[in-house]
């Protein structure tokens, strides 16, 4: 079962929405990628293994919640919690 989760563009606060399967923890939304992390586009298969996050193109992909919202066209990055690299990730590993 997938659940829509919303995020704000850090540049213009347009709301984007992503369907998420099951439980995946989010670490942060940033206007830049974290170094060494693997991102895929929001319409790619972001649930697969070894993907660390999703790259949004504000207003230019299909994720904008309000279809009339233009967005700012800039990119931003949703980073998942990596297992084992943070306190939150370690907690996930114990589940
Ligand atoms: Zn934006």
PDB file of the backbone (N, CA, C, O) and the ligand in Angstrom, with CONECT records:
HET     ZN  A 101       1
ATOM      1  N   UNK A   1       0.847  -1.190   0.000  1.00  0.00           N
ATOM      2  CA  UNK A   1       0.000   0.000   0.000  1.00  0.00           C
ATOM      3  C   UNK A   1       0.885   1.243   0.000  1.00  0.00           C
ATOM      4  O   UNK A   1       1.822   1.343   0.792  1.00  0.00           O
ATOM      5  N   UNK A   2       0.591   2.175  -0.877  1.00  0.00           N
ATOM      6  CA  UNK A   2       1.407   3.381  -0.944  1.00  0.00           C
ATOM      7  C   UNK A   2       0.653   4.566  -0.356  1.00  0.00           C
ATOM      8  O   UNK A   2      -0.576   4.634  -0.383  1.00  0.00           O
ATOM      9  N   UNK A   3       1.424   5.475   0.164  1.00  0.00           N
ATOM     10  CA  UNK A   3       0.875   6.638   0.836  1.00  0.00           C
ATOM     11  C   UNK A   3       1.463   7.887   0.200  1.00  0.00           C
ATOM     12  O   UNK A   3       2.675   7.955  -0.006  1.00  0.00           O
ATOM     13  N   UNK A   4       0.646   8.864  -0.111  1.00  0.00           N
ATOM     14  CA  UNK A   4       1.232  10.109  -0.617  1.00  0.00           C
ATOM     15  C   UNK A   4       1.885  10.903   0.510  1.00  0.00           C
ATOM     16  O   UNK A   4       1.284  11.135   1.560  1.00  0.00           O
ATOM     17  N   UNK A   5       3.110  11.308   0.271  1.00  0.00           N
ATOM     18  CA  UNK A   5       3.846  12.112   1.249  1.00  0.00           C
ATOM     19  C   UNK A   5       4.196  13.424   0.564  1.00  0.00           C
ATOM     20  O   UNK A   5       4.612  13.431  -0.594  1.00  0.00           O
ATOM     21  N   UNK A   6       4.031  14.523   1.267  1.00  0.00           N
ATOM     22  CA  UNK A   6       4.300  15.819   0.645  1.00  0.00           C
ATOM     23  C   UNK A   6       5.584  16.440   1.183  1.00  0.00           C
ATOM     24  O   UNK A   6       5.973  16.231   2.332  1.00  0.00           O
ATOM     25  N   UNK A   7       6.222  17.208   0.313  1.00  0.00           N
ATOM     26  CA  UNK A   7       7.459  17.917   0.657  1.00  0.00           C
ATOM     27  C   UNK A   7       7.362  19.330   0.110  1.00  0.00           C
ATOM     28  O   UNK A   7       6.655  19.586  -0.864  1.00  0.00           O
ATOM     29  N   UNK A   8       8.074  20.233   0.742  1.00  0.00           N
ATOM     30  CA  UNK A   8       8.123  21.609   0.262  1.00  0.00           C
ATOM     31  C   UNK A   8       9.416  21.835  -0.491  1.00  0.00           C
ATOM     32  O   UNK A   8      10.487  21.418  -0.051  1.00  0.00           O
ATOM     33  N   UNK A   9       9.307  22.501  -1.634  1.00  0.00           N
ATOM     34  CA  UNK A   9      10.494  22.963  -2.323  1.00  0.00           C
ATOM     35  C   UNK A   9      11.197  23.979  -1.430  1.00  0.00           C
ATOM     36  O   UNK A   9      10.565  24.934  -0.976  1.00  0.00           O
ATOM     37  N   UNK A  10      12.480  23.797  -1.170  1.00  0.00           N
ATOM     38  CA  UNK A  10      13.189  24.731  -0.290  1.00  0.00           C
ATOM     39  C   UNK A  10      13.421  26.101  -0.947  1.00  0.00           C
ATOM     40  O   UNK A  10      13.797  27.057  -0.270  1.00  0.00           O
ATOM     41  N   UNK A  11      13.200  26.190  -2.238  1.00  0.00           N
ATOM     42  CA  UNK A  11      13.416  27.469  -2.921  1.00  0.00           C
ATOM     43  C   UNK A  11      12.151  28.329  -2.899  1.00  0.00           C
ATOM     44  O   UNK A  11      12.214  29.523  -2.607  1.00  0.00           O
ATOM     45  N   UNK A  12      11.004  27.720  -3.210  1.00  0.00           N
ATOM     46  CA  UNK A  12       9.786  28.516  -3.409  1.00  0.00           C
ATOM     47  C   UNK A  12       8.599  27.980  -2.619  1.00  0.00           C
ATOM     48  O   UNK A  12       7.523  28.576  -2.659  1.00  0.00           O
ATOM     49  N   UNK A  13       8.763  26.879  -1.907  1.00  0.00           N
ATOM     50  CA  UNK A  13       7.722  26.294  -1.060  1.00  0.00           C
ATOM     51  C   UNK A  13       6.534  25.731  -1.826  1.00  0.00           C
ATOM     52  O   UNK A  13       5.465  25.528  -1.251  1.00  0.00           O
ATOM     53  N   UNK A  14       6.710  25.478  -3.108  1.00  0.00           N
ATOM     54  CA  UNK A  14       5.720  24.685  -3.824  1.00  0.00           C
ATOM     55  C   UNK A  14       5.670  23.288  -3.198  1.00  0.00           C
ATOM     56  O   UNK A  14       6.699  22.722  -2.831  1.00  0.00           O
ATOM     57  N   UNK A  15       4.467  22.749  -3.085  1.00  0.00           N
ATOM     58  CA  UNK A  15       4.322  21.428  -2.470  1.00  0.00           C
ATOM     59  C   UNK A  15       4.387  20.352  -3.542  1.00  0.00           C
ATOM     60  O   UNK A  15       3.665  20.405  -4.537  1.00  0.00           O
ATOM     61  N   UNK A  16       5.246  19.393  -3.331  1.00  0.00           N
ATOM     62  CA  UNK A  16       5.301  18.235  -4.217  1.00  0.00           C
ATOM     63  C   UNK A  16       4.854  17.015  -3.430  1.00  0.00           C
ATOM     64  O   UNK A  16       4.897  16.989  -2.200  1.00  0.00           O
ATOM     65  N   UNK A  17       4.427  16.014  -4.169  1.00  0.00           N
ATOM     66  CA  UNK A  17       3.861  14.826  -3.544  1.00  0.00           C
ATOM     67  C   UNK A  17       4.503  13.595  -4.151  1.00  0.00           C
ATOM     68  O   UNK A  17       4.731  13.523  -5.359  1.00  0.00           O
ATOM     69  N   UNK A  18       4.785  12.646  -3.311  1.00  0.00           N
ATOM     70  CA  UNK A  18       5.433  11.422  -3.756  1.00  0.00           C
ATOM     71  C   UNK A  18       4.687  10.257  -3.139  1.00  0.00           C
ATOM     72  O   UNK A  18       4.365  10.274  -1.951  1.00  0.00           O
ATOM     73  N   UNK A  19       4.408   9.228  -3.961  1.00  0.00           N
ATOM     74  CA  UNK A  19       3.792   8.015  -3.430  1.00  0.00           C
ATOM     75  C   UNK A  19       4.886   7.140  -2.838  1.00  0.00           C
ATOM     76  O   UNK A  19       5.841   6.782  -3.528  1.00  0.00           O
ATOM     77  N   UNK A  20       4.751   6.802  -1.577  1.00  0.00           N
ATOM     78  CA  UNK A  20       5.786   6.001  -0.931  1.00  0.00           C
ATOM     79  C   UNK A  20       5.207   4.664  -0.513  1.00  0.00           C
ATOM     80  O   UNK A  20       4.120   4.578   0.059  1.00  0.00           O
ATOM     81  N   UNK A  21       5.959   3.637  -0.813  1.00  0.00           N
ATOM     82  CA  UNK A  21       5.558   2.294  -0.430  1.00  0.00           C
ATOM     83  C   UNK A  21       6.082   1.985   0.959  1.00  0.00           C
ATOM     84  O   UNK A  21       7.269   2.146   1.242  1.00  0.00           O
ATOM     85  N   UNK A  22       5.185   1.541   1.817  1.00  0.00           N
ATOM     86  CA  UNK A  22       5.609   1.074   3.125  1.00  0.00           C
ATOM     87  C   UNK A  22       6.357   2.131   3.898  1.00  0.00           C
ATOM     88  O   UNK A  22       6.058   3.322   3.806  1.00  0.00           O
ATOM     89  N   UNK A  23       7.323   1.687   4.653  1.00  0.00           N
ATOM     90  CA  UNK A  23       8.010   2.590   5.553  1.00  0.00           C
ATOM     91  C   UNK A  23       9.423   2.863   5.091  1.00  0.00           C
ATOM     92  O   UNK A  23      10.256   1.958   5.030  1.00  0.00           O
ATOM     93  N   UNK A  24       9.687   4.105   4.769  1.00  0.00           N
ATOM     94  CA  UNK A  24      11.049   4.542   4.469  1.00  0.00           C
ATOM     95  C   UNK A  24      11.220   5.860   5.195  1.00  0.00           C
ATOM     96  O   UNK A  24      10.374   6.748   5.089  1.00  0.00           O
ATOM     97  N   UNK A  25      12.280   5.987   5.911  1.00  0.00           N
ATOM     98  CA  UNK A  25      12.474   7.208   6.695  1.00  0.00           C
ATOM     99  C   UNK A  25      13.144   8.290   5.854  1.00  0.00           C
ATOM    100  O   UNK A  25      14.035   8.009   5.052  1.00  0.00           O
ATOM    101  N   UNK A  26      12.708   9.506   6.047  1.00  0.00           N
ATOM    102  CA  UNK A  26      13.318  10.639   5.367  1.00  0.00           C
ATOM    103  C   UNK A  26      14.288  11.335   6.306  1.00  0.00           C
ATOM    104  O   UNK A  26      14.022  11.507   7.496  1.00  0.00           O
ATOM    105  N   UNK A  27      15.402  11.725   5.748  1.00  0.00           N
ATOM    106  CA  UNK A  27      16.393  12.430   6.532  1.00  0.00           C
ATOM    107  C   UNK A  27      16.215  13.931   6.382  1.00  0.00           C
ATOM    108  O   UNK A  27      16.102  14.652   7.374  1.00  0.00           O
ATOM    109  N   UNK A  28      16.192  14.397   5.149  1.00  0.00           N
ATOM    110  CA  UNK A  28      16.121  15.840   4.941  1.00  0.00           C
ATOM    111  C   UNK A  28      15.740  16.172   3.507  1.00  0.00           C
ATOM    112  O   UNK A  28      15.861  15.340   2.607  1.00  0.00           O
ATOM    113  N   UNK A  29      15.282  17.388   3.311  1.00  0.00           N
ATOM    114  CA  UNK A  29      15.082  17.957   1.981  1.00  0.00           C
ATOM    115  C   UNK A  29      16.031  19.140   1.878  1.00  0.00           C
ATOM    116  O   UNK A  29      15.989  20.059   2.696  1.00  0.00           O
ATOM    117  N   UNK A  30      16.878  19.109   0.874  1.00  0.00           N
ATOM    118  CA  UNK A  30      17.905  20.136   0.746  1.00  0.00           C
ATOM    119  C   UNK A  30      17.936  20.666  -0.687  1.00  0.00           C
ATOM    120  O   UNK A  30      17.546  19.957  -1.615  1.00  0.00           O
ATOM    121  N   UNK A  31      18.388  21.885  -0.874  1.00  0.00           N
ATOM    122  CA  UNK A  31      18.475  22.444  -2.232  1.00  0.00           C
ATOM    123  C   UNK A  31      19.679  21.931  -3.014  1.00  0.00           C
ATOM    124  O   UNK A  31      19.888  22.330  -4.159  1.00  0.00           O
ATOM    125  N   UNK A  32      20.462  21.061  -2.411  1.00  0.00           N
ATOM    126  CA  UNK A  32      21.657  20.544  -3.070  1.00  0.00           C
ATOM    127  C   UNK A  32      21.797  19.070  -2.687  1.00  0.00           C
ATOM    128  O   UNK A  32      21.297  18.659  -1.640  1.00  0.00           O
ATOM    129  N   UNK A  33      22.472  18.269  -3.521  1.00  0.00           N
ATOM    130  CA  UNK A  33      22.647  16.855  -3.177  1.00  0.00           C
ATOM    131  C   UNK A  33      23.681  16.672  -2.074  1.00  0.00           C
ATOM    132  O   UNK A  33      24.632  17.448  -1.981  1.00  0.00           O
ATOM    133  N   UNK A  34      23.505  15.672  -1.255  1.00  0.00           N
ATOM    134  CA  UNK A  34      24.526  15.328  -0.273  1.00  0.00           C
ATOM    135  C   UNK A  34      25.643  14.595  -0.998  1.00  0.00           C
ATOM    136  O   UNK A  34      25.389  13.795  -1.899  1.00  0.00           O
ATOM    137  N   UNK A  35      26.863  14.869  -0.608  1.00  0.00           N
ATOM    138  CA  UNK A  35      28.003  14.338  -1.331  1.00  0.00           C
ATOM    139  C   UNK A  35      28.059  12.814  -1.242  1.00  0.00           C
ATOM    140  O   UNK A  35      27.979  12.238  -0.157  1.00  0.00           O
ATOM    141  N   UNK A  36      28.197  12.180  -2.391  1.00  0.00           N
ATOM    142  CA  UNK A  36      28.337  10.736  -2.432  1.00  0.00           C
ATOM    143  C   UNK A  36      27.028   9.979  -2.375  1.00  0.00           C
ATOM    144  O   UNK A  36      27.031   8.749  -2.318  1.00  0.00           O
ATOM    145  N   UNK A  37      25.908  10.685  -2.388  1.00  0.00           N
ATOM    146  CA  UNK A  37      24.614  10.005  -2.336  1.00  0.00           C
ATOM    147  C   UNK A  37      24.069   9.815  -3.740  1.00  0.00           C
ATOM    148  O   UNK A  37      24.315  10.620  -4.639  1.00  0.00           O
ATOM    149  N   UNK A  38      23.309   8.711  -3.910  1.00  0.00           N
ATOM    150  CA  UNK A  38      22.720   8.394  -5.203  1.00  0.00           C
ATOM    151  C   UNK A  38      21.274   8.871  -5.235  1.00  0.00           C
ATOM    152  O   UNK A  38      20.456   8.463  -4.410  1.00  0.00           O
ATOM    153  N   UNK A  39      20.968   9.742  -6.200  1.00  0.00           N
ATOM    154  CA  UNK A  39      19.593  10.218  -6.349  1.00  0.00           C
ATOM    155  C   UNK A  39      19.029   9.769  -7.694  1.00  0.00           C
ATOM    156  O   UNK A  39      19.751   9.645  -8.683  1.00  0.00           O
ATOM    157  N   UNK A  40      17.730   9.531  -7.701  1.00  0.00           N
ATOM    158  CA  UNK A  40      17.050   9.249  -8.963  1.00  0.00           C
ATOM    159  C   UNK A  40      15.920  10.262  -9.120  1.00  0.00           C
ATOM    160  O   UNK A  40      15.497  10.891  -8.150  1.00  0.00           O
ATOM    161  N   UNK A  41      15.438  10.411 -10.354  1.00  0.00           N
ATOM    162  CA  UNK A  41      14.319  11.321 -10.604  1.00  0.00           C
ATOM    163  C   UNK A  41      13.065  10.792  -9.919  1.00  0.00           C
ATOM    164  O   UNK A  41      12.944   9.597  -9.652  1.00  0.00           O
ATOM    165  N   UNK A  42      12.137  11.703  -9.640  1.00  0.00           N
ATOM    166  CA  UNK A  42      10.932  11.333  -8.891  1.00  0.00           C
ATOM    167  C   UNK A  42      10.078  10.313  -9.635  1.00  0.00           C
ATOM    168  O   UNK A  42       9.325   9.568  -9.008  1.00  0.00           O
ATOM    169  N   UNK A  43      10.182  10.267 -10.962  1.00  0.00           N
ATOM    170  CA  UNK A  43       9.389   9.287 -11.698  1.00  0.00           C
ATOM    171  C   UNK A  43      10.169   8.004 -11.970  1.00  0.00           C
ATOM    172  O   UNK A  43       9.689   7.115 -12.672  1.00  0.00           O
ATOM    173  N   UNK A  44      11.359   7.915 -11.417  1.00  0.00           N
ATOM    174  CA  UNK A  44      12.144   6.687 -11.540  1.00  0.00           C
ATOM    175  C   UNK A  44      11.785   5.764 -10.365  1.00  0.00           C
ATOM    176  O   UNK A  44      10.961   6.119  -9.522  1.00  0.00           O
ATOM    177  N   UNK A  45      12.397   4.603 -10.317  1.00  0.00           N
ATOM    178  CA  UNK A  45      12.078   3.647  -9.259  1.00  0.00           C
ATOM    179  C   UNK A  45      12.927   3.951  -8.025  1.00  0.00           C
ATOM    180  O   UNK A  45      14.008   3.391  -7.844  1.00  0.00           O
ATOM    181  N   UNK A  46      12.427   4.827  -7.201  1.00  0.00           N
ATOM    182  CA  UNK A  46      13.212   5.284  -6.057  1.00  0.00           C
ATOM    183  C   UNK A  46      13.134   4.349  -4.856  1.00  0.00           C
ATOM    184  O   UNK A  46      13.810   4.575  -3.852  1.00  0.00           O
ATOM    185  N   UNK A  47      12.320   3.306  -4.947  1.00  0.00           N
ATOM    186  CA  UNK A  47      12.203   2.388  -3.816  1.00  0.00           C
ATOM    187  C   UNK A  47      13.249   1.279  -3.868  1.00  0.00           C
ATOM    188  O   UNK A  47      13.394   0.505  -2.922  1.00  0.00           O
ATOM    189  N   UNK A  48      13.977   1.210  -4.983  1.00  0.00           N
ATOM    190  CA  UNK A  48      14.890   0.078  -5.107  1.00  0.00           C
ATOM    191  C   UNK A  48      16.121   0.262  -4.223  1.00  0.00           C
ATOM    192  O   UNK A  48      16.368   1.330  -3.663  1.00  0.00           O
ATOM    193  N   UNK A  49      16.861  -0.800  -4.126  1.00  0.00           N
ATOM    194  CA  UNK A  49      18.027  -0.824  -3.258  1.00  0.00           C
ATOM    195  C   UNK A  49      19.085   0.185  -3.717  1.00  0.00           C
ATOM    196  O   UNK A  49      19.210   0.490  -4.903  1.00  0.00           O
ATOM    197  N   UNK A  50      19.823   0.678  -2.762  1.00  0.00           N
ATOM    198  CA  UNK A  50      21.004   1.481  -3.012  1.00  0.00           C
ATOM    199  C   UNK A  50      20.690   2.869  -3.531  1.00  0.00           C
ATOM    200  O   UNK A  50      21.601   3.600  -3.921  1.00  0.00           O
ATOM    201  N   UNK A  51      19.444   3.241  -3.544  1.00  0.00           N
ATOM    202  CA  UNK A  51      19.093   4.617  -3.873  1.00  0.00           C
ATOM    203  C   UNK A  51      18.952   5.373  -2.566  1.00  0.00           C
ATOM    204  O   UNK A  51      18.247   4.935  -1.657  1.00  0.00           O
ATOM    205  N   UNK A  52      19.622   6.500  -2.476  1.00  0.00           N
ATOM    206  CA  UNK A  52      19.652   7.240  -1.210  1.00  0.00           C
ATOM    207  C   UNK A  52      18.636   8.372  -1.163  1.00  0.00           C
ATOM    208  O   UNK A  52      18.385   8.945  -0.102  1.00  0.00           O
ATOM    209  N   UNK A  53      18.055   8.693  -2.309  1.00  0.00           N
ATOM    210  CA  UNK A  53      17.126   9.807  -2.292  1.00  0.00           C
ATOM    211  C   UNK A  53      16.542  10.084  -3.665  1.00  0.00           C
ATOM    212  O   UNK A  53      16.814   9.381  -4.638  1.00  0.00           O
ATOM    213  N   UNK A  54      15.734  11.126  -3.711  1.00  0.00           N
ATOM    214  CA  UNK A  54      15.015  11.485  -4.925  1.00  0.00           C
ATOM    215  C   UNK A  54      15.354  12.922  -5.305  1.00  0.00           C
ATOM    216  O   UNK A  54      15.400  13.812  -4.456  1.00  0.00           O
ATOM    217  N   UNK A  55      15.589  13.126  -6.590  1.00  0.00           N
ATOM    218  CA  UNK A  55      15.863  14.460  -7.099  1.00  0.00           C
ATOM    219  C   UNK A  55      14.584  15.025  -7.726  1.00  0.00           C
ATOM    220  O   UNK A  55      14.034  14.435  -8.657  1.00  0.00           O
ATOM    221  N   UNK A  56      14.119  16.150  -7.225  1.00  0.00           N
ATOM    222  CA  UNK A  56      12.937  16.797  -7.789  1.00  0.00           C
ATOM    223  C   UNK A  56      13.365  17.941  -8.683  1.00  0.00           C
ATOM    224  O   UNK A  56      14.378  18.596  -8.438  1.00  0.00           O
ATOM    225  N   UNK A  57      12.582  18.170  -9.719  1.00  0.00           N
ATOM    226  CA  UNK A  57      12.739  19.379 -10.518  1.00  0.00           C
ATOM    227  C   UNK A  57      11.446  20.153 -10.311  1.00  0.00           C
ATOM    228  O   UNK A  57      10.402  19.797 -10.858  1.00  0.00           O
ATOM    229  N   UNK A  58      11.522  21.193  -9.531  1.00  0.00           N
ATOM    230  CA  UNK A  58      10.320  21.879  -9.051  1.00  0.00           C
ATOM    231  C   UNK A  58       9.429  22.342 -10.198  1.00  0.00           C
ATOM    232  O   UNK A  58       9.841  23.163 -11.017  1.00  0.00           O
ATOM    233  N   UNK A  59       8.206  21.812 -10.255  1.00  0.00           N
ATOM    234  CA  UNK A  59       7.246  22.231 -11.267  1.00  0.00           C
ATOM    235  C   UNK A  59       7.448  21.594 -12.632  1.00  0.00           C
ATOM    236  O   UNK A  59       6.607  21.751 -13.517  1.00  0.00           O
ATOM    237  N   UNK A  60       8.557  20.873 -12.819  1.00  0.00           N
ATOM    238  CA  UNK A  60       8.855  20.322 -14.139  1.00  0.00           C
ATOM    239  C   UNK A  60       8.716  18.822 -14.198  1.00  0.00           C
ATOM    240  O   UNK A  60       8.916  18.230 -15.259  1.00  0.00           O
ATOM    241  N   UNK A  61       8.384  18.194 -13.103  1.00  0.00           N
ATOM    242  CA  UNK A  61       8.035  16.781 -13.171  1.00  0.00           C
ATOM    243  C   UNK A  61       6.591  16.639 -12.699  1.00  0.00           C
ATOM    244  O   UNK A  61       5.905  17.635 -12.467  1.00  0.00           O
ATOM    245  N   UNK A  62       6.148  15.432 -12.565  1.00  0.00           N
ATOM    246  CA  UNK A  62       4.725  15.194 -12.331  1.00  0.00           C
ATOM    247  C   UNK A  62       4.367  15.193 -10.858  1.00  0.00           C
ATOM    248  O   UNK A  62       3.304  14.696 -10.485  1.00  0.00           O
ATOM    249  N   UNK A  63       5.220  15.731 -10.022  1.00  0.00           N
ATOM    250  CA  UNK A  63       5.033  15.547  -8.591  1.00  0.00           C
ATOM    251  C   UNK A  63       4.324  16.712  -7.907  1.00  0.00           C
ATOM    252  O   UNK A  63       3.944  16.600  -6.741  1.00  0.00           O
ATOM    253  N   UNK A  64       4.141  17.827  -8.610  1.00  0.00           N
ATOM    254  CA  UNK A  64       3.527  18.979  -7.953  1.00  0.00           C
ATOM    255  C   UNK A  64       2.107  18.641  -7.503  1.00  0.00           C
ATOM    256  O   UNK A  64       1.313  18.132  -8.293  1.00  0.00           O
ATOM    257  N   UNK A  65       1.793  18.912  -6.276  1.00  0.00           N
ATOM    258  CA  UNK A  65       0.485  18.518  -5.755  1.00  0.00           C
ATOM    259  C   UNK A  65      -0.636  19.330  -6.394  1.00  0.00           C
ATOM    260  O   UNK A  65      -1.668  18.781  -6.781  1.00  0.00           O
ATOM    261  N   UNK A  66      -0.429  20.629  -6.501  1.00  0.00           N
ATOM    262  CA  UNK A  66      -1.390  21.495  -7.164  1.00  0.00           C
ATOM    263  C   UNK A  66      -1.030  21.561  -8.646  1.00  0.00           C
ATOM    264  O   UNK A  66       0.025  22.090  -8.997  1.00  0.00           O
ATOM    265  N   UNK A  67      -1.900  21.025  -9.536  1.00  0.00           N
ATOM    266  CA  UNK A  67      -1.517  20.973 -10.957  1.00  0.00           C
ATOM    267  C   UNK A  67      -1.309  22.360 -11.559  1.00  0.00           C
ATOM    268  O   UNK A  67      -0.661  22.489 -12.597  1.00  0.00           O
ATOM    269  N   UNK A  68      -1.849  23.396 -10.923  1.00  0.00           N
ATOM    270  CA  UNK A  68      -1.671  24.747 -11.437  1.00  0.00           C
ATOM    271  C   UNK A  68      -0.397  25.420 -10.939  1.00  0.00           C
ATOM    272  O   UNK A  68      -0.025  26.490 -11.422  1.00  0.00           O
ATOM    273  N   UNK A  69       0.263  24.800  -9.985  1.00  0.00           N
ATOM    274  CA  UNK A  69       1.480  25.405  -9.443  1.00  0.00           C
ATOM    275  C   UNK A  69       2.591  25.326 -10.484  1.00  0.00           C
ATOM    276  O   UNK A  69       2.835  24.267 -11.064  1.00  0.00           O
ATOM    277  N   UNK A  70       3.246  26.422 -10.710  1.00  0.00           N
ATOM    278  CA  UNK A  70       4.304  26.455 -11.708  1.00  0.00           C
ATOM    279  C   UNK A  70       5.630  25.945 -11.168  1.00  0.00           C
ATOM    280  O   UNK A  70       6.429  25.371 -11.908  1.00  0.00           O
ATOM    281  N   UNK A  71       5.859  26.152  -9.906  1.00  0.00           N
ATOM    282  CA  UNK A  71       7.155  25.812  -9.350  1.00  0.00           C
ATOM    283  C   UNK A  71       8.201  26.793  -9.849  1.00  0.00           C
ATOM    284  O   UNK A  71       7.907  27.699 -10.629  1.00  0.00           O
ATOM    285  N   UNK A  72       9.408  26.598  -9.390  1.00  0.00           N
ATOM    286  CA  UNK A  72      10.482  27.529  -9.735  1.00  0.00           C
ATOM    287  C   UNK A  72      11.464  26.909 -10.718  1.00  0.00           C
ATOM    288  O   UNK A  72      12.387  27.582 -11.176  1.00  0.00           O
ATOM    289  N   UNK A  73      11.279  25.635 -11.047  1.00  0.00           N
ATOM    290  CA  UNK A  73      12.143  24.995 -12.025  1.00  0.00           C
ATOM    291  C   UNK A  73      13.498  24.580 -11.485  1.00  0.00           C
ATOM    292  O   UNK A  73      14.304  23.995 -12.208  1.00  0.00           O
ATOM    293  N   UNK A  74      13.756  24.877 -10.216  1.00  0.00           N
ATOM    294  CA  UNK A  74      15.056  24.519  -9.655  1.00  0.00           C
ATOM    295  C   UNK A  74      14.988  23.127  -9.047  1.00  0.00           C
ATOM    296  O   UNK A  74      13.911  22.621  -8.732  1.00  0.00           O
ATOM    297  N   UNK A  75      16.135  22.531  -8.893  1.00  0.00           N
ATOM    298  CA  UNK A  75      16.178  21.185  -8.345  1.00  0.00           C
ATOM    299  C   UNK A  75      16.270  21.200  -6.836  1.00  0.00           C
ATOM    300  O   UNK A  75      16.797  22.144  -6.246  1.00  0.00           O
ATOM    301  N   UNK A  76      15.758  20.154  -6.212  1.00  0.00           N
ATOM    302  CA  UNK A  76      16.044  19.935  -4.804  1.00  0.00           C
ATOM    303  C   UNK A  76      16.028  18.448  -4.533  1.00  0.00           C
ATOM    304  O   UNK A  76      15.614  17.653  -5.377  1.00  0.00           O
ATOM    305  N   UNK A  77      16.478  18.080  -3.360  1.00  0.00           N
ATOM    306  CA  UNK A  77      16.847  16.699  -3.107  1.00  0.00           C
ATOM    307  C   UNK A  77      16.238  16.207  -1.806  1.00  0.00           C
ATOM    308  O   UNK A  77      16.390  16.820  -0.750  1.00  0.00           O
ATOM    309  N   UNK A  78      15.549  15.092  -1.914  1.00  0.00           N
ATOM    310  CA  UNK A  78      15.039  14.400  -0.735  1.00  0.00           C
ATOM    311  C   UNK A  78      16.007  13.274  -0.405  1.00  0.00           C
ATOM    312  O   UNK A  78      16.276  12.414  -1.244  1.00  0.00           O
ATOM    313  N   UNK A  79      16.518  13.280   0.792  1.00  0.00           N
ATOM    314  CA  UNK A  79      17.462  12.239   1.202  1.00  0.00           C
ATOM    315  C   UNK A  79      16.793  11.307   2.198  1.00  0.00           C
ATOM    316  O   UNK A  79      16.190  11.752   3.175  1.00  0.00           O
ATOM    317  N   UNK A  80      16.904  10.015   1.941  1.00  0.00           N
ATOM    318  CA  UNK A  80      16.385   9.029   2.876  1.00  0.00           C
ATOM    319  C   UNK A  80      17.383   8.818   4.006  1.00  0.00           C
ATOM    320  O   UNK A  80      18.564   9.138   3.873  1.00  0.00           O
ATOM    321  N   UNK A  81      16.907   8.286   5.097  1.00  0.00           N
ATOM    322  CA  UNK A  81      17.821   7.884   6.161  1.00  0.00           C
ATOM    323  C   UNK A  81      18.547   6.626   5.701  1.00  0.00           C
ATOM    324  O   UNK A  81      17.927   5.636   5.312  1.00  0.00           O
ATOM    325  N   UNK A  82      19.857   6.686   5.755  1.00  0.00           N
ATOM    326  CA  UNK A  82      20.646   5.510   5.402  1.00  0.00           C
ATOM    327  C   UNK A  82      20.779   4.605   6.600  1.00  0.00           C
ATOM    328  O   UNK A  82      21.031   5.064   7.714  1.00  0.00           O
ATOM    329  N   UNK A  83      20.612   3.333   6.373  1.00  0.00           N
ATOM    330  CA  UNK A  83      20.765   2.395   7.477  1.00  0.00           C
ATOM    331  C   UNK A  83      22.186   2.450   8.021  1.00  0.00           C
ATOM    332  O   UNK A  83      23.151   2.324   7.267  1.00  0.00           O
ATOM    333  N   UNK A  84      22.307   2.630   9.282  1.00  0.00           N
ATOM    334  CA  UNK A  84      23.606   2.486   9.916  1.00  0.00           C
ATOM    335  C   UNK A  84      24.466   3.737   9.940  1.00  0.00           C
ATOM    336  O   UNK A  84      25.501   3.748  10.606  1.00  0.00           O
ATOM    337  N   UNK A  85      24.072   4.797   9.235  1.00  0.00           N
ATOM    338  CA  UNK A  85      24.960   5.951   9.184  1.00  0.00           C
ATOM    339  C   UNK A  85      24.568   7.042  10.176  1.00  0.00           C
ATOM    340  O   UNK A  85      25.368   7.928  10.478  1.00  0.00           O
ATOM    341  N   UNK A  86      23.353   6.979  10.675  1.00  0.00           N
ATOM    342  CA  UNK A  86      22.911   7.977  11.647  1.00  0.00           C
ATOM    343  C   UNK A  86      22.232   7.231  12.794  1.00  0.00           C
ATOM    344  O   UNK A  86      21.973   6.032  12.693  1.00  0.00           O
ATOM    345  N   UNK A  87      21.952   7.927  13.857  1.00  0.00           N
ATOM    346  CA  UNK A  87      21.211   7.290  14.947  1.00  0.00           C
ATOM    347  C   UNK A  87      19.878   6.744  14.449  1.00  0.00           C
ATOM    348  O   UNK A  87      19.481   5.632  14.798  1.00  0.00           O
ATOM    349  N   UNK A  88      19.195   7.538  13.632  1.00  0.00           N
ATOM    350  CA  UNK A  88      17.906   7.090  13.104  1.00  0.00           C
ATOM    351  C   UNK A  88      18.085   5.854  12.223  1.00  0.00           C
ATOM    352  O   UNK A  88      17.282   4.923  12.275  1.00  0.00           O
ATOM    353  N   UNK A  89      19.152   5.855  11.409  1.00  0.00           N
ATOM    354  CA  UNK A  89      19.406   4.721  10.537  1.00  0.00           C
ATOM    355  C   UNK A  89      19.724   3.464  11.327  1.00  0.00           C
ATOM    356  O   UNK A  89      19.281   2.370  10.977  1.00  0.00           O
ATOM    357  N   UNK A  90      20.489   3.626  12.387  1.00  0.00           N
ATOM    358  CA  UNK A  90      20.799   2.459  13.224  1.00  0.00           C
ATOM    359  C   UNK A  90      19.537   1.912  13.875  1.00  0.00           C
ATOM    360  O   UNK A  90      19.376   0.699  14.008  1.00  0.00           O
ATOM    361  N   UNK A  91      18.649   2.804  14.278  1.00  0.00           N
ATOM    362  CA  UNK A  91      17.392   2.358  14.880  1.00  0.00           C
ATOM    363  C   UNK A  91      16.582   1.552  13.871  1.00  0.00           C
ATOM    364  O   UNK A  91      15.950   0.559  14.231  1.00  0.00           O
ATOM    365  N   UNK A  92      16.598   1.976  12.612  1.00  0.00           N
ATOM    366  CA  UNK A  92      15.882   1.240  11.571  1.00  0.00           C
ATOM    367  C   UNK A  92      16.460  -0.149  11.393  1.00  0.00           C
ATOM    368  O   UNK A  92      15.722  -1.115  11.200  1.00  0.00           O
ATOM    369  N   UNK A  93      17.778  -0.252  11.457  1.00  0.00           N
ATOM    370  CA  UNK A  93      18.436  -1.528  11.261  1.00  0.00           C
ATOM    371  C   UNK A  93      18.030  -2.569  12.284  1.00  0.00           C
ATOM    372  O   UNK A  93      18.129  -3.770  12.030  1.00  0.00           O
ATOM    373  N   UNK A  94      17.579  -2.119  13.423  1.00  0.00           N
ATOM    374  CA  UNK A  94      17.199  -3.059  14.482  1.00  0.00           C
ATOM    375  C   UNK A  94      15.782  -3.572  14.337  1.00  0.00           C
ATOM    376  O   UNK A  94      15.365  -4.477  15.058  1.00  0.00           O
ATOM    377  N   UNK A  95      15.029  -2.985  13.390  1.00  0.00           N
ATOM    378  CA  UNK A  95      13.642  -3.395  13.274  1.00  0.00           C
ATOM    379  C   UNK A  95      13.503  -4.827  12.800  1.00  0.00           C
ATOM    380  O   UNK A  95      12.386  -5.322  12.652  1.00  0.00           O
TER     381      UNK A  95
HETATM  382 ZN    ZN A 101      10.437  25.520  -6.214  1.00  0.00          ZN
END
